[in-house]
Amino acid sequence: MASLYVDPYPPLRPDHREEIPRRYLRLLKACDKDAAAAFERYFPYLSVQRALQILGAFSHLTRVKRKPRFEAYILPSLRRLRDLLERIHDPGLHALRNLVRDLPR
């Protein structure tokens, strides 16, 4: 789910993208409240991890593998990472948040 939520190439409108984890959480709460609590706690971090992974992949594909078509996804992925980091109020992510804020928009 984090891939669908974070990746820049699924053709989803932002409101639809945001609705995916909300609906899943609503369904999960009806079935398993403990699992829903874990999802609420960890999904933001999994989303950040996915955003970092995909930035690394697109950069590698662009620079090392010389596949320039992936370069178009780097800035949108960086914007997504910035947005995700701004939503998590965790002092442990302060340095990463500041680093990403200083990168190109």
N, C-alpha and C positions, 0 to 999 in steps of 0.2 A: 504494500500500500504506500510506503514511503516513496517508492520510485514513481508511482503514478502521481502522487501529491507534489513531488519536487521536480521531476524531470521536465525540461523545457519543451520537449517536442510532442507530447500528447496534445492534440488540439482541443484543449479544454478552456472554457472561459474561467476567469479567476473565481467567480462565485460558485461555479460547479466544482472547481478544484477544492475550494474550502468546504464544500458540502460533503465530500467523500468521507473524511474522518469524522465529521459530526454525525452523519447517518450511521456509520459503523459503530461509533460509541453509543449511540442511542439503542441500537440493536443489542450490543454487548451488555449494556446495563440491564436489559430485560432478562438476559440469560445468566450472567455471571458478574456480580458486582465487584468482586476482587479483581477479575481480569480487566474490567472496565477501569478500575482505579489504576492498575498498572499501565494500561494503555494511555490514560490521561497523563500519567507521570512521565512515561518514557518515549512516547511518540514524537514529541518535539525534538528530543535528542537524536532519535533515529533519523528524523528528517534532516537535521544538521549534518549528521554523518553521511547520509546519502548525497547531500549537496556537495560536501567536500570530496567525496569519492567521484562524483560525476565531473566536478571541475578538474580533478586530476586526470580522469580519463580523457576528457575533451582536450586538455592541454597536451597530453601525451600523443593523442591521435593527430593533433595539429602539428606539433613541433617535431616529435620524434619519428612518427610514421608518415609524416608529410601528406596528411589528408586534410587539406585546407577547408573542406566543407564543414568540419566540426568547429571551426573557429567561431562561426556565427552563433553557436550555443554558449560560448564562454561568458559573455557579458550578461545575458539573461540568467544564466545559472548563478553568477556572482550576485546579481540583484536579488535573486531568490534566497540565497544564503544570507545576505544582509537582512532581508525581511525576517527570515526565520530566527536569526540571532537576536533581533530587536524584540521579539516576542517572548524570549526566555529570560526571565529575571533571575539569573544564576551568577553570582560573583565569580564562580570558577570559569566562566566564559568571557569575562571582562577583557582579557588580553586579545582573544580571538575576535571579539566584537569590535574592538578598537582597530585592530589590524585591517579587518574587512571594511570598516568605515572609510579608511584612508585609501582604498583601492579605487581604480577607475569606475565610473558609473556608466 
